């Protein structure tokens, strides 16, 4: 996708994106995006008046102790209680406590919601408490996504993390970008793309939404938004650089032509897989 196409997509999002859902203690209501401030009073306030800010405030870093391990998205906000969705493969085995870093740089101790049953989907739910106010994403439906429709993926790529030891064959451009990172904003990235496929049945892990955005390692667990600014998927698979054979969740295999498309695309788990589980919590 060239620069002019990216600019057009951003303009489309800015025009069409409604206010994100903002749940408050008082009335569980909605607010106009230009008057909402998110974060702690002691933090530098951020006005949620742009596409960039809308995505940034709902996307978080997942940390194991001080080690960055992946991305996540805030999906629930009420009475100082927050829930964050991410990929199960982001979390380290046999650990139940993680740190979550929000856009304002604050680090919150979280725990895995063990009762959240996502079946075989590559999803996990974390929860944390904070006196700060953070925006929750608005859950949308992926069922109406069409091939060619614009979407937006976000997260924290490994190559932008200053502390991450990248391999010796790291590209010069990525190395220079990473070394120039000055703040959490510099470590965050979002990428536009188009839907290339919505599989009739999911791949292993529940992956069903294919898109052609530049999804990078480290962005796993981050949000996939539609043109309305709604969360329609959780990204977790980037294009593979080698021939790889995938199975559907039922054990059958895609056709060779579809397998090629799968290998060359980024993939997300539909939001429908999290809506029922979240509503039961």
Secondary structure as GFF3:
##gff-version 3
##sequence-region A 1 281
A	DSSP	alpha_helix	3	16	.	.	.	ID=ss1
A	DSSP	three_ten_helix	33	35	.	.	.	ID=ss2
A	DSSP	beta_strand	37	38	.	.	.	ID=ss3
A	DSSP	beta_strand	46	47	.	.	.	ID=ss4
A	DSSP	alpha_helix	51	58	.	.	.	ID=ss5
A	DSSP	beta_strand	59	64	.	.	.	ID=ss6
A	DSSP	beta_strand	67	78	.	.	.	ID=ss7
A	DSSP	beta_strand	81	86	.	.	.	ID=ss8
A	DSSP	three_ten_helix	88	90	.	.	.	ID=ss9
A	DSSP	beta_strand	97	101	.	.	.	ID=ss10
A	DSSP	beta_strand	107	112	.	.	.	ID=ss11
A	DSSP	beta_strand	124	129	.	.	.	ID=ss12
A	DSSP	beta_strand	150	155	.	.	.	ID=ss13
A	DSSP	three_ten_helix	158	160	.	.	.	ID=ss14
A	DSSP	alpha_helix	172	179	.	.	.	ID=ss15
A	DSSP	three_ten_helix	184	187	.	.	.	ID=ss16
A	DSSP	beta_strand	189	198	.	.	.	ID=ss17
A	DSSP	beta_strand	207	211	.	.	.	ID=ss18
A	DSSP	beta_strand	223	225	.	.	.	ID=ss19
A	DSSP	beta_strand	231	237	.	.	.	ID=ss20
A	DSSP	alpha_helix	256	263	.	.	.	ID=ss21
A	DSSP	beta_strand	266	270	.	.	.	ID=ss22
A	DSSP	alpha_helix	272	279	.	.	.	ID=ss23
###
